Amino acid sequence: MKEKGLYLFVLIGLILSSCTRSQTPTPAASTLPRATLTPTPQATKTLTLEETASHVIAALAAENFTTLAEVVHPTMSVRFSPYAYVLDEHLVFKAEDLPGLMESDAVNIWGMYDGSGEPIELTFNDYYDEFVYSADFANPEQMAVDERIGDGNSINNIHEYYPGSVFVEYHFSGFDEQYGGMDWESLRLVFIQEEGSWFLVGIVHDEWTI
């Protein structure tokens, strides 16, 4: 009888203990630890080659070399070539040097004039007028990607000089009928792609040469 009573006492105790545990509130969902999701920054929009070229030609038209500098290759910089055949001696400028060039009075030798062989001794401002934005290339008569339009006697060695590069050409077939098209002009922007972005490495002017 005592054993039966003891058994009932233990059983009742277990039941009460179970009820007590079941009434303990669990933490609300909002207070439970959660994995923190770190938002990834929005990917920077990568411009296409054509968009990058349009950006560059607009900057040249506006003489905005601060904007132009943003597209220049960080290590190769940008080389200015007065004629189609790119040479080592053609002047190269780093991105940070571009914004102050138009105000500079420094006279540089940019190459040799076709025909005479005389040195091209000009300030950047004068070189820009004669061998960069010598026509309204932002509104060209023709434009092509990696295809030479202006065809003169000078060899176009862009692909050999800049392996893996692509150029965008802006072209006018001529301005005065009496010259029969011999006064054509082209401007070629040379780009190299790295990590999905296009960088400017060369600005090549071209025209009829002897």
GUMAR-305002 format. One record per residue (C-alpha): residue number from 1; x, z, y. Coordinates in pm, whole numbers, plus 50000, padded with zeros to 5 digits. Layout:
N
{NUM, {X, Z, Y}}
...
This chain:
210
{1, {50000, 50000, 50000}}
{2, {50287, 50087, 50234}}
{3, {50462, 49765, 50141}}
{4, {50148, 49564, 50217}}
{5, {50112, 49738, 50554}}
{6, {50478, 49669, 50638}}
{7, {50434, 49305, 50547}}
{8, {50133, 49276, 50780}}
{9, {50329, 49445, 51062}}
{10, {50620, 49202, 51033}}
{11, {50382, 48906, 51016}}
{12, {50199, 49014, 51329}}
{13, {50532, 49058, 51511}}
{14, {50644, 48705, 51424}}
{15, {50315, 48561, 51543}}
{16, {50338, 48743, 51879}}
{17, {50701, 48634, 51927}}
{18, {50607, 48271, 51861}}
{19, {50325, 48285, 52111}}
{20, {50554, 48429, 52377}}
{21, {50809, 48148, 52336}}
{22, {50541, 47879, 52349}}
{23, {50419, 48011, 52687}}
{24, {50763, 47978, 52854}}
{25, {50732, 47686, 53099}}
{26, {50972, 47394, 53062}}
{27, {51143, 47264, 53374}}
{28, {50949, 47005, 53567}}
{29, {51071, 46648, 53519}}
{30, {51200, 46632, 53876}}
{31, {51436, 46923, 53818}}
{32, {51591, 46785, 53501}}
{33, {51941, 46644, 53540}}
{34, {51940, 46263, 53565}}
{35, {52211, 46000, 53552}}
{36, {52302, 45897, 53904}}
{37, {52279, 45520, 53959}}
{38, {52533, 45402, 54215}}
{39, {52395, 45087, 54377}}
{40, {52640, 44797, 54373}}
{41, {52699, 44637, 54714}}
{42, {52522, 44311, 54772}}
{43, {52748, 44023, 54674}}
{44, {52896, 43837, 54968}}
{45, {52749, 43492, 54996}}
{46, {53002, 43235, 54884}}
{47, {52993, 42920, 55090}}
{48, {53007, 42584, 54919}}
{49, {53288, 42346, 55006}}
{50, {53060, 42144, 55233}}
{51, {52934, 42457, 55408}}
{52, {53288, 42583, 55460}}
{53, {53398, 42246, 55599}}
{54, {53098, 42242, 55833}}
{55, {53192, 42592, 55948}}
{56, {53549, 42477, 56021}}
{57, {53456, 42154, 56201}}
{58, {53208, 42344, 56421}}
{59, {53481, 42596, 56510}}
{60, {53719, 42312, 56599}}
{61, {53455, 42143, 56813}}
{62, {53395, 42469, 57000}}
{63, {53770, 42544, 57021}}
{64, {53687, 42874, 56854}}
{65, {54008, 42960, 56675}}
{66, {53902, 43317, 56606}}
{67, {53627, 43183, 56382}}
{68, {53863, 42924, 56236}}
{69, {54111, 43198, 56145}}
{70, {53852, 43359, 55916}}
{71, {53871, 43061, 55679}}
{72, {54249, 43010, 55681}}
{73, {54432, 43085, 55356}}
{74, {54580, 43439, 55379}}
{75, {54922, 43345, 55239}}
{76, {54956, 42967, 55265}}
{77, {54827, 42967, 55625}}
{78, {54728, 42627, 55772}}
{79, {54950, 42321, 55831}}
{80, {54882, 42066, 56105}}
{81, {54975, 41708, 56015}}
{82, {54950, 41430, 56277}}
{83, {54933, 41151, 56016}}
{84, {54810, 41107, 55660}}
{85, {55143, 41179, 55492}}
{86, {55194, 41556, 55490}}
{87, {55552, 41675, 55538}}
{88, {55726, 42011, 55510}}
{89, {55830, 41996, 55876}}
{90, {55471, 41980, 55997}}
{91, {55394, 42306, 56173}}
{92, {55224, 42592, 55991}}
{93, {55035, 42877, 56158}}
{94, {54913, 43206, 56020}}
{95, {54549, 43301, 56074}}
{96, {54638, 43574, 56323}}
{97, {54835, 43328, 56537}}
{98, {54549, 43082, 56588}}
{99, {54333, 43258, 56852}}
{100, {54605, 43247, 57119}}
{101, {54730, 42892, 57064}}
{102, {54511, 42716, 57320}}
{103, {54645, 42938, 57597}}
{104, {55008, 42895, 57493}}
{105, {55241, 42686, 57709}}
{106, {55497, 42655, 57430}}
{107, {55600, 42298, 57353}}
{108, {55655, 42229, 56983}}
{109, {55770, 41932, 56780}}
{110, {55481, 41840, 56550}}
{111, {55639, 41542, 56379}}
{112, {55735, 41189, 56482}}
{113, {55519, 40929, 56649}}
{114, {55433, 40636, 56430}}
{115, {55607, 40319, 56538}}
{116, {55851, 40464, 56792}}
{117, {55984, 40748, 56579}}
{118, {55996, 40964, 56891}}
{119, {55929, 41336, 56843}}
{120, {55576, 41455, 56909}}
{121, {55657, 41719, 57170}}
{122, {55334, 41878, 57283}}
{123, {55171, 42210, 57359}}
{124, {54905, 42307, 57110}}
{125, {54636, 42219, 57364}}
{126, {54770, 41865, 57399}}
{127, {54824, 41829, 57024}}
{128, {54465, 41939, 56967}}
{129, {54337, 41665, 57199}}
{130, {54550, 41392, 57043}}
{131, {54579, 41486, 56676}}
{132, {54302, 41733, 56591}}
{133, {53976, 41687, 56778}}
{134, {54055, 41339, 56911}}
{135, {53694, 41232, 56848}}
{136, {53362, 41409, 56800}}
{137, {53425, 41483, 56434}}
{138, {53139, 41734, 56425}}
{139, {52912, 41428, 56452}}
{140, {53103, 41169, 56250}}
{141, {53006, 40815, 56167}}
{142, {53096, 40886, 55804}}
{143, {53193, 41185, 55594}}
{144, {53324, 41205, 55239}}
{145, {53447, 41471, 54997}}
{146, {53784, 41408, 54834}}
{147, {53764, 41038, 54916}}
{148, {53975, 40856, 55171}}
{149, {53765, 40654, 55416}}
{150, {54021, 40561, 55679}}
{151, {54260, 40328, 55500}}
{152, {54583, 40258, 55684}}
{153, {54947, 40204, 55598}}
{154, {55027, 40576, 55568}}
{155, {55010, 40722, 55218}}
{156, {54760, 41001, 55166}}
{157, {54961, 41258, 54968}}
{158, {54723, 41552, 55007}}
{159, {54669, 41602, 54634}}
{160, {55040, 41585, 54562}}
{161, {55136, 41817, 54846}}
{162, {54852, 42064, 54781}}
{163, {54798, 42069, 54402}}
{164, {54442, 42160, 54313}}
{165, {54316, 42098, 54664}}
{166, {54007, 41915, 54785}}
{167, {53969, 41753, 55126}}
{168, {53669, 41669, 55340}}
{169, {53711, 41366, 55566}}
{170, {53533, 41298, 55895}}
{171, {53564, 40937, 56008}}
{172, {53496, 40688, 56285}}
{173, {53546, 40320, 56205}}
{174, {53639, 40234, 56564}}
{175, {53535, 40267, 56925}}
{176, {53619, 39941, 57102}}
{177, {53516, 39606, 56953}}
{178, {53820, 39428, 57096}}
{179, {54042, 39619, 56851}}
{180, {53848, 39505, 56546}}
{181, {53842, 39847, 56387}}
{182, {54212, 39915, 56434}}
{183, {54123, 40211, 56656}}
{184, {53961, 40404, 56369}}
{185, {54027, 40777, 56337}}
{186, {53984, 41037, 56066}}
{187, {54025, 41409, 56035}}
{188, {54077, 41563, 55691}}
{189, {54026, 41931, 55623}}
{190, {54215, 42046, 55315}}
{191, {54084, 42337, 55110}}
{192, {54195, 42537, 54809}}
{193, {53951, 42750, 54612}}
{194, {54046, 43099, 54502}}
{195, {53816, 43357, 54343}}
{196, {53511, 43152, 54433}}
{197, {53596, 43112, 54802}}
{198, {53728, 42806, 54984}}
{199, {54028, 42850, 55213}}
{200, {54163, 42607, 55472}}
{201, {54528, 42509, 55415}}
{202, {54564, 42182, 55605}}
{203, {54429, 41988, 55902}}
{204, {54537, 41625, 55866}}
{205, {54476, 41363, 56131}}
{206, {54485, 40995, 56037}}
{207, {54464, 40666, 56224}}
{208, {54590, 40308, 56207}}
{209, {54966, 40315, 56161}}
{210, {55229, 40040, 56159}}
